[in-house]
Amino acid sequence: MSATSKTVLVTGAAGFIGFNLIKSLLSDGYQVIGIDNINDYYDPSLKYARLAQLGLLASDLTLIKSGKANMAKTANIVFYKLDICDLEGLKTVFAEWSVDKICHLAAQAGVRYSITNPFAYQKANSEGFLNIIECARHNKVKNFVYASSSSVYGGNTKFPFSESDPVDNPVSLYAATKKANELVAHTYSHLYGLPTIGLRFFTVYGPWGRPDMALFLFTKAIMADQPIDVYNYGKMIRNFTYIDDIIQGVRASLDHKCKYEIFNIGNDRAEELLDFIKEIEKNVGKKAKMNMLPIQPGDVPKTIADLTHIREKLGYEPTTNIDVGIKNFVDWYKSYYQ
């Protein structure tokens, strides 16, 4: 489908999900505006490598790295190195472009990091969110899709997690900021008629993934014959969701007309962490040396998504199991780092 008349703004453009979403949008002919501050929460070189995969020129990216430029443009993508807490900078972008839809993925990620760096979450996830949704309101954006998280379910003991479940007891500051985003979005939908869709992501993984996530950390350590920390003595259950399945759901959300929605977006197969590790071992070709440890503050032992709502409304259907997804990641990791 050619959609060059449609402009989608993606925040967190150099991030794992943002990069993959932009790649998908570009393949369908969309005009994309990407925004990312390329912070050092994890290795910025990985973020720049993702941007290079989108067709942005190495010379332009070098200028951005050196601080001599803050914008790069190629074909149907324009990238701005910009912090979403810079409201005036955001207003400049919106003044230059007529934005049709927004997918807001920029945030300070990580449950454990929020224990020691709370103000990073207040800035990016609260102030930054308000800035971008204000821009969406004033520029009459047709659809505002944003990243929430499965962590909003906190210590809920009813499984699987449903969007209709109460989420009033977060167990990390990260989760609290994501729940706050949902409340702000509801307010903007109610007061201003801004269509908003919150996506509660469940443990996203795949090639080009985040270095702070378990799959990346475990693969790196096992390949280097280093021990891995296995929390809650391995008694963790997750809906590990492959990146291609996530992008399918995000794209469907961007095309969905509504006033206000919240969707679980995950994989309804519940996987035990130790089985996940066995699959990594199989693909790396080495056994893991495991430090079995108690659960960390802010973590929850089990996350399982009820996908009934997103199936009914968006036709979402995850198809990638961990045997395929982990192989794809390990193959990418070996290629990228060796």
C-alpha positions in Angstrom: 0.0 0.0 0.0 1.4 3.4 -0.9 0.8 5.8 1.9 3.3 8.6 1.4 0.6 11.2 2.1 0.3 9.7 5.6 2.9 10.8 8.2 3.5 8.8 11.3 5.7 10.2 14.1 7.5 7.5 16.2 9.2 8.4 19.5 11.9 6.1 20.7 12.9 5.7 17.1 16.3 4.2 17.9 14.9 1.8 20.4 14.1 -1.9 19.9 10.4 -1.7 19.1 10.6 1.8 17.5 13.3 0.8 15.1 11.3 -2.3 14.0 8.1 -0.4 13.7 9.7 2.3 11.5 11.2 -0.5 9.3 7.7 -1.9 8.8 6.2 1.5 8.0 8.9 2.4 5.5 8.4 -0.8 3.7 4.7 0.2 3.1 5.6 3.7 1.9 4.8 5.8 4.9 6.5 9.1 5.7 8.1 8.6 9.1 9.3 11.2 11.6 11.6 9.6 14.2 12.5 11.1 17.5 15.0 9.7 20.0 17.4 11.3 22.5 19.9 8.4 22.1 20.7 8.3 25.9 23.2 6.1 27.4 20.9 3.8 29.4 22.5 1.2 27.2 25.2 1.3 24.5 24.3 4.1 22.1 26.3 2.4 19.3 23.5 -0.2 19.1 21.0 2.6 18.7 23.0 4.2 15.9 23.4 0.8 14.2 19.6 0.4 14.2 19.2 3.9 12.7 21.8 3.0 10.0 19.6 -0.1 9.1 16.7 2.4 8.4 18.8 3.9 5.5 20.0 7.0 7.3 23.4 8.1 6.0 26.5 7.2 8.0 27.8 10.8 7.4 24.6 12.3 8.9 24.7 9.9 11.9 28.4 10.8 12.5 27.4 14.5 12.6 24.6 13.7 15.1 27.0 11.6 17.3 29.5 14.5 17.4 26.9 17.0 18.3 27.3 19.0 15.0 23.8 18.2 13.9 20.5 17.0 15.4 18.6 15.9 12.2 19.1 13.3 9.4 16.9 12.8 6.4 16.7 10.1 3.8 13.9 9.2 1.4 10.8 8.7 3.5 12.4 9.1 7.0 13.4 12.2 8.9 15.2 11.6 12.3 15.6 14.1 15.1 17.9 13.6 18.0 15.6 15.2 20.5 14.5 14.6 24.1 10.7 14.4 24.6 11.1 16.5 27.7 12.1 19.4 25.4 8.6 20.8 24.7 9.8 23.7 22.5 11.9 21.2 20.4 8.8 19.0 19.9 6.7 22.1 18.9 9.3 22.9 16.2 9.0 19.4 14.8 5.2 19.6 14.7 5.4 23.1 13.1 7.5 21.6 10.3 5.4 18.5 9.7 1.7 17.6 9.4 1.5 14.5 11.6 -1.3 12.1 10.9 -0.6 9.5 13.7 1.8 9.1 16.6 3.3 6.0 18.1 4.8 7.1 21.4 7.4 4.5 22.5 10.0 6.7 24.1 10.3 6.1 27.8 12.8 5.2 30.5 12.5 1.4 30.5 13.4 -1.2 33.1 11.8 -2.2 36.4 15.0 -2.7 38.3 16.6 0.6 37.2 13.6 2.5 38.6 14.5 1.3 42.1 17.8 3.3 42.0 17.0 6.1 39.4 13.5 7.2 40.2 13.8 10.7 38.8 14.7 9.4 35.3 11.2 7.9 35.2 9.5 11.0 36.5 11.1 13.0 33.6 10.8 10.7 30.6 7.6 8.8 31.5 5.6 11.5 33.2 6.8 14.9 31.9 7.8 13.5 28.5 4.4 11.7 28.1 2.5 14.9 28.9 4.6 16.9 26.3 3.9 14.5 23.5 0.2 14.0 24.2 -0.2 17.8 24.4 1.4 18.1 21.0 -1.0 15.4 19.7 -4.0 17.3 21.1 -3.0 20.7 19.6 -2.1 19.2 16.2 -5.3 17.2 16.0 -3.6 13.9 15.5 -5.9 11.2 14.2 -4.6 8.4 16.4 -2.3 8.4 19.5 -0.8 4.9 20.2 1.5 4.6 23.2 3.5 2.0 25.1 2.1 0.8 28.4 3.4 -2.3 30.1 2.3 -5.7 31.5 4.0 -4.5 34.7 0.9 -2.4 35.5 -0.8 -5.6 36.7 1.7 -5.6 39.7 1.1 -8.4 42.1 -2.3 -9.5 40.6 -2.9 -13.2 41.3 -5.7 -13.7 38.8 -4.4 -15.3 35.6 -4.4 -14.6 32.7 -4.2 -10.8 33.1 -7.2 -9.1 31.5 -7.6 -5.4 30.6 -10.7 -5.3 32.8 -8.7 -6.3 35.9 -7.9 -3.7 38.5 -4.4 -2.3 38.2 -4.2 -0.1 41.3 -1.3 -1.9 43.1 1.9 -1.4 41.1 5.1 -2.9 42.7 7.6 -0.7 40.9 7.9 3.0 40.0 8.2 2.0 36.3 4.8 0.3 36.5 3.3 3.3 38.4 4.4 5.7 35.6 2.9 3.4 32.9 -0.4 3.3 34.8 -0.3 7.1 35.1 0.1 7.3 31.4 -3.1 5.3 30.9 -4.9 7.7 33.2 -3.6 10.8 31.4 -4.6 9.3 28.0 -8.1 8.6 29.3 -8.4 12.2 30.4 -7.3 13.5 27.0 -9.7 11.2 25.2 -12.5 12.3 27.5 -11.8 16.1 27.5 -10.5 16.6 23.9 -11.7 13.7 21.9 -8.2 12.6 21.2 -8.2 8.9 20.1 -5.7 7.0 22.3 -4.6 3.4 22.5 -2.4 2.0 25.2 -0.5 -1.2 24.5 0.5 -3.3 27.5 3.6 -5.1 26.1 4.5 -8.5 27.5 8.3 -9.3 27.5 9.3 -8.4 24.0 12.4 -10.1 22.5 14.1 -10.7 19.2 17.1 -9.6 17.0 18.3 -6.0 17.7 16.8 -6.3 21.2 17.7 -4.4 24.4 21.0 -5.3 26.1 19.3 -5.1 29.6 16.8 -7.8 28.8 17.2 -11.4 30.0 17.7 -13.0 26.5 20.5 -10.6 25.6 22.2 -10.8 29.1 22.0 -14.6 29.2 23.2 -15.1 25.6 26.2 -12.8 26.2 27.2 -14.5 29.5 26.7 -18.1 28.3 28.8 -17.4 25.2 31.6 -15.9 27.4 31.4 -18.8 29.9 30.2 -16.4 32.5 27.5 -17.2 35.1 24.0 -15.8 34.8 21.8 -14.5 37.6 18.5 -16.5 37.7 16.0 -14.8 40.0 13.2 -16.4 42.1 15.3 -19.5 41.7 14.1 -19.9 38.1 10.4 -20.0 39.1 9.4 -17.2 36.7 6.7 -17.5 34.0 6.5 -15.0 31.2 4.7 -14.5 27.9 7.8 -14.0 25.8 6.6 -12.1 22.7 8.6 -12.0 19.5 9.2 -8.6 17.9 7.4 -9.4 14.6 4.2 -10.3 16.5 4.5 -7.1 18.5 4.9 -5.0 15.3 1.8 -6.7 13.8 -0.2 -5.6 16.8 1.2 -2.0 16.8 0.5 -1.6 13.1 -3.1 -2.8 13.6 -3.5 -0.3 16.5 -2.3 2.6 14.4 -5.1 1.8 11.9 -7.8 1.2 14.6 -10.4 3.9 15.0 -11.6 4.4 18.6 -12.0 6.9 21.3 -10.0 5.1 24.0 -8.6 1.6 24.2 -6.2 -0.5 26.3 -4.9 -3.7 24.8 -2.7 -6.5 26.1 -0.2 -7.3 23.4 1.8 -10.5 24.1 2.0 -14.2 23.5 -0.6 -16.4 25.2 1.9 -19.2 25.6 3.2 -19.2 29.2 6.9 -20.1 29.2 8.9 -21.1 32.3 12.2 -19.2 32.6 14.3 -22.4 32.9 12.8 -23.6 29.6 13.7 -20.3 28.0 17.3 -20.7 29.3 17.4 -24.3 27.9 16.5 -22.9 24.4 19.3 -20.4 24.6 21.8 -23.1 25.7 20.7 -25.2 22.7 21.3 -22.4 20.2 24.5 -21.1 21.8 25.9 -24.7 22.1 26.9 -24.3 25.8 25.4 -25.0 29.2 24.6 -22.0 31.4 26.3 -21.6 34.8 23.4 -20.4 37.0 23.4 -18.3 40.1 20.0 -19.1 41.7 18.8 -16.0 43.5 15.7 -14.8 45.3 13.2 -12.5 43.4 14.3 -8.9 43.1 12.3 -6.0 44.4 9.8 -4.7 41.8 9.7 -8.0 39.9 6.6 -10.2 39.6 6.9 -14.0 39.4 4.3 -14.5 36.6 2.9 -12.5 33.7 0.3 -14.1 31.4 -1.8 -12.2 28.9 -5.5 -12.6 28.1 -5.5 -11.7 24.4 -9.3 -11.9 23.9 -9.8 -8.2 23.5 -7.0 -7.5 21.0 -8.0 -10.6 19.0 -11.6 -9.4 18.8 -10.9 -5.8 18.0 -7.6 -6.0 15.9 -7.4 -9.6 14.7 -4.1 -9.9 16.5 -2.6 -13.4 16.4 1.0 -14.1 17.7 2.6 -16.9 15.7 6.3 -17.1 16.8 7.3 -19.6 19.4 10.5 -19.3 21.5 12.3 -22.1 19.6 12.2 -19.9 16.4 12.5 -16.5 18.2 15.5 -17.4 20.3 17.3 -19.0 17.3 16.7 -15.8 15.3 18.1 -13.7 18.2 21.2 -15.9 18.8 22.0 -15.9 15.0 21.7 -12.1 15.0 23.8 -11.8 18.1 26.6 -13.9 16.7 26.6 -12.0 13.4 26.5 -8.5 15.1 29.1 -9.1 17.7 31.4 -11.6 16.1 
